[in-house]
Amino acid sequence: MIIKQHFQMHIFASRFEYKTGKSLLLSKDALLKLKKGIQNYQQEKFPELSGSVVRHGGDDKSNTSEKEYQFKLRTGRESDREHLSAVILGCYKKARSIDNFLKLLRENNLITYERSGKTTGIIFNGKKFRFKGLGFTQEQFRGLERVSERENSLSENRKAELEKSKMDQNR
């Protein structure tokens, strides 16, 4: 058996002042500032503790949770959620309509599920993932509807112009 030696640091703090019991509630901003300050100190003074660094403050705008972030650090692999987000984004970029988008998902072996009559998410490895949780919004669905409507409108205009030019030629 191989035992990896590593260092890790945990800091616990009470929400109450010592002896008085007075509440020490901090605002979100104050707590964030405190956590970042502690982390900066740790990185400066104890660089060997790099394995216990936690992202504070959402500098990374991705949708990954802390649990997924730590999983990726430990294993070097992307989570199911990250994988699905990438596949969905690829399908979305290629899609010309909602039906086309759903077809592309099926071609990528992704099974969708519905809730209240609307396609809501993906079933992957026995788990349900909502589109919203994967970073795919209702606005993006509406965008696909608009693309489809524009293409249909352009197609109808082209047909009308073609018919008009045929009629002009027959005169």
C-alpha positions in Angstrom: 0.0 0.0 0.0 1.3 3.4 -1.0 0.6 6.2 1.4 0.7 9.8 0.0 2.0 12.3 2.5 0.4 15.7 2.1 -0.4 18.6 4.3 -3.9 20.1 4.7 -5.2 22.9 6.8 -8.7 23.5 8.2 -9.9 26.6 9.9 -13.0 26.5 12.1 -14.6 29.7 13.4 -17.6 30.2 15.7 -20.4 32.6 14.9 -20.3 33.8 18.6 -17.8 35.9 20.5 -15.8 34.1 23.1 -17.3 34.4 26.6 -19.9 37.0 25.8 -21.9 34.9 23.3 -22.4 38.0 21.2 -23.2 37.2 17.6 -20.4 37.8 15.1 -22.4 37.8 11.9 -20.4 39.0 9.0 -21.8 40.2 5.7 -21.1 38.1 2.6 -18.5 40.6 1.5 -16.8 40.7 4.8 -16.7 36.9 5.0 -15.4 36.7 1.5 -12.7 39.2 2.3 -11.7 37.3 5.4 -11.5 33.9 3.6 -9.5 35.4 0.7 -7.1 37.0 3.2 -6.6 33.7 5.1 -6.0 31.9 1.8 -3.5 34.5 0.5 -1.6 34.2 3.8 -1.6 30.4 3.5 -0.3 30.5 -0.1 2.4 33.0 0.9 3.6 31.4 4.1 2.8 27.7 3.4 3.0 27.0 -0.4 3.3 23.2 0.4 -0.4 23.4 1.4 -1.5 24.1 -2.2 -3.7 21.0 -2.2 -6.1 22.6 0.3 -6.6 25.8 -1.6 -10.3 26.5 -2.2 -11.8 28.9 -4.7 -13.4 31.8 -2.9 -15.5 34.5 -4.4 -16.5 33.0 -7.7 -13.5 34.4 -9.7 -14.1 31.5 -12.0 -17.4 32.2 -13.8 -18.0 28.5 -14.7 -21.0 26.6 -13.3 -18.8 24.0 -11.5 -19.6 23.5 -7.8 -16.9 23.3 -5.2 -17.4 19.5 -5.1 -16.9 19.2 -8.9 -13.8 21.5 -8.7 -12.3 19.3 -6.0 -13.1 16.2 -7.9 -11.3 17.6 -11.0 -8.3 18.5 -8.8 -8.1 15.0 -7.3 -8.7 13.0 -10.5 -7.8 15.3 -13.3 -11.0 14.3 -15.1 -14.0 16.4 -15.9 -17.3 15.8 -14.0 -20.4 14.5 -15.7 -21.9 18.0 -15.5 -18.8 19.5 -17.3 -18.9 16.8 -20.0 -22.7 17.3 -20.6 -22.3 21.1 -20.7 -19.6 20.8 -23.4 -21.7 18.3 -25.5 -24.8 20.5 -25.1 -22.9 23.6 -26.1 -21.6 21.8 -29.2 -25.1 20.7 -30.2 -26.5 24.2 -29.6 -23.9 25.8 -31.8 -24.8 23.4 -34.7 -28.6 23.5 -34.1 -30.9 25.5 -36.4 -34.1 24.8 -34.4 -35.2 23.2 -31.2 -36.1 20.0 -33.0 -32.7 19.9 -34.6 -31.1 20.6 -31.2 -32.9 17.6 -29.7 -32.0 15.4 -32.6 -28.3 16.4 -32.2 -28.5 15.5 -28.5 -29.9 12.0 -29.4 -27.1 11.6 -32.0 -24.7 12.1 -29.1 -26.5 9.4 -27.1 -28.1 11.8 -24.7 -31.6 11.1 -23.5 -33.8 14.1 -22.7 -36.6 14.1 -20.1 -39.7 16.2 -19.8 -41.4 18.0 -16.9 -44.8 19.5 -17.3 -44.7 18.8 -21.0 -41.5 20.7 -21.6 -38.1 19.2 -22.3 -36.2 20.0 -19.2 -33.0 18.2 -19.1 -30.8 15.1 -19.8 -30.6 11.7 -18.1 -26.9 10.7 -18.0 -25.4 7.7 -16.1 -28.7 7.3 -14.3 -28.9 10.9 -13.0 -31.1 13.7 -14.2 -29.4 17.0 -15.1 -31.6 20.0 -15.8 -30.6 22.2 -18.7 -30.6 25.2 -16.3 -28.1 23.5 -14.0 -25.9 22.7 -17.1 -25.8 26.4 -17.9 -28.3 26.2 -20.7 -31.1 28.8 -20.3 -34.6 29.2 -21.5 -33.4 32.3 -23.4 -31.1 30.0 -25.5 -34.2 27.8 -26.3 -36.0 31.0 -27.4 -33.0 31.9 -29.5 -33.3 28.6 -31.3 -37.0 29.3 -31.9 -36.1 32.7 -33.4 -33.4 31.2 -35.7 -35.9 28.7 -36.9 -38.6 31.4 -37.5 -36.1 33.6 -39.4 -35.0 30.7 -41.6 -38.6 29.8 -42.3 -39.4 33.4 -43.2 -36.3 33.7 -45.5 -37.3 30.4 -47.1 -40.9 31.7 -47.7 -39.6 35.0 -49.1 -37.2 33.1 -51.5 -40.1 30.9 -52.7 -42.3 34.0 -53.3 -39.5 35.8 -55.2 -38.9 32.7 -57.3 -42.6 32.4 -58.1 -42.7 36.1 -59.0 -39.7 35.8 -61.3 -41.3 32.8 -63.0 -44.5 34.7 -63.6 -42.5 37.7 -64.9 -40.7 35.4 -67.4 -44.0 33.9 -68.6 -45.3 37.3 -69.6 
